[in-house]
């Protein structure tokens, strides 16, 4: 949580934090400012002190909504990092003129390189520190959420499942051609692209967006876990559809992550068998989740369960492309993928501690057989240790057509 930042800085021997870029779609800046329309900003936090936000004069009122100490500048703050203003104004205002400073945020790589070179020139007492992408100080702080953060993720879950229900209703209401192709109007076939357009519209109407995209894939594409779906593919009866939707609050806020697998009208016996295997593993994992357990414990469990059924998994196969090919879940927050990690090589610090919000998402994939299956929900580890499903939705595989 944010209240852990100073302790995390101390543990990593950091005297300060430097965050650059916009307040939207920039998790470290969003985390500390709350988001909003603040662009090319500079935020400096000295350990044990309140952060100082440097913004454009034109955006001073937007920046004030952050509740931080705000210093408006005539020039764009990130440009000021290229000059001696950083040494004369920015860092002194934050009470930080020497020490180890962690660097975070989003910016043009070339501009950032020049800015950091300028800081080394004008502020020789500073040592700029970079961190890896999977375990930086912000991912550690974000790993556990407070009640306000969870409420925002829960609200995104409600929006997500509402839109998923609209999609299911739309698909099952379509007329069907003799060759089992769905029609959107008259004799016009319904495509994946048509459905995706409706999904994007329905999300936007509810104050959500998809900055990381989403997956609506049928047939062979459903068998490739991160294939987003060919927009020209036709919707047909009896083909597996993987619908993985992970929208965020408009403006780059909190995400939700959710997947269902459908077969319209009917399912082949083979597809039904595979779906039932995935659902059984999902139920077993969800029924065995324990507070403070290492997340990778459940990856081990899933691999063992699938291997009992003769499926390939990462446990004994190197980079499998069929069977179970990914990890059982990940944290969710201002990033769609964040700590805790669940891969077999994840360290023991990735635990289901109170405050964690994470996904559970087993799947099986057979692209050469034209099918794939995944079930995913997002859970919250409550302070009392209970696992709360943040948005409920049915697990029906076969969606019966209404016409």
Secondary structure, 3 states (H helix, E strand, C coil): CHHHHHHHHHHCCCCEEEEEECCCCCHHHHHHHCCCCCCCEEEEEECCCCCEEEEEHHHHHHHHCCCCEEEEECCCHHHHCCCCHHHHHHHHHCCCCCEEEEEEECCCHHHHHHHHHHHHHHCCCEEEECCCCCCCHHHHHHCECCHHHHHHHHHHHHHHHHHHHHHHHHHHCCEECCCCEEEEECCEECEHHHHHHHHHHHHHCCCEECCCCCEEEEHHHHHCCCCCCCCCCECECCCEEEEEECCEECCCCCECCEEEEEEECCCCHHHHHHHHHHHHHHHHHHHHCCCCCECHHHHHHHHHHHHHCCCCCCCCCCCCCCECCCCCCEECCCCCCEEEECCCCCCCCCECCCCEEEEECCEEEEHHHCEEEECEEEEEECCCCCEEECCCCCCCCEECCCC
